Amino acid sequence: MLVGEGVGWVIFGLWAVGFALKHALGCGDEG
């Protein structure tokens, strides 16, 4: 159970960081 929850948090963390970086570096995409 803990392993699955940990993986979920890791995936969420990576997604959040990727989203932040993509939004910060590619702010011109959305105008």
Wavefront OBJ file of the C-alpha trace (Angstrom):
o trace
v 0.000 0.000 0.000
v 2.722 2.457 1.003
v 4.708 1.693 -2.147
v 1.726 2.443 -4.370
v 1.002 5.660 -2.501
v 4.665 6.665 -2.757
v 4.646 6.045 -6.503
v 1.498 8.127 -6.812
v 3.139 11.025 -4.979
v 6.274 10.714 -7.151
v 4.224 10.785 -10.345
v 2.209 13.746 -9.056
v 5.422 15.550 -8.075
v 7.028 14.959 -11.463
v 3.854 16.095 -13.236
v 3.630 19.229 -11.093
v 7.295 20.109 -11.689
v 7.001 19.381 -15.415
v 3.851 21.494 -15.645
v 5.516 24.378 -13.808
v 8.633 24.226 -15.984
v 6.593 23.905 -19.183
v 4.429 26.866 -18.177
v 7.454 28.947 -17.178
v 9.635 28.112 -20.183
v 6.849 27.898 -22.774
v 4.665 30.797 -21.649
v 4.609 31.962 -25.277
v 2.644 28.883 -26.343
v -0.585 30.129 -24.793
v 0.004 33.730 -25.736
l 1 2 3 4 5 6 7 8 9 10 11 12 13 14 15 16 17 18 19 20 21 22 23 24 25 26 27 28 29 30 31
